[in-house]
């Protein structure tokens, strides 16, 4: 029995669909360009969630900073 995957099912499928392009990039010695493109697409499709207050505190951040960030995000979401 393996460990829990780090991706969701949707993310895993998306990555699996790129295996042939990766293999082609390997044969063409163009993996750098492949990864630049794929990483950009990845973050467009699967953006990181905003930090939580608990996460910021655990990382040694200031609790007030997350409140300011949250207020800005809420203000933007109403536009």
KABEL-V910340 format. One record per residue. OMEGA is omega in whole degrees, -180 to 180 (* if undefined). Layout:
OMEGA
OMEGA
This chain:
-177
178
-178
180
180
-180
170
178
180
179
180
178
180
179
-180
179
-178
-179
179
179
177
179
177
178
177
-179
-179
-178
-180
-179
179
180
178
-178
178
-179
-176
180
177
179
-179
-177
173
-178
-175
-178
177
177
178
-180
176
178
180
180
179
179
180
-180
178
180
180
-180
-179
-178
-179
178
178
179
-179
179
178
180
179
180
-180
-177
179
-179
*
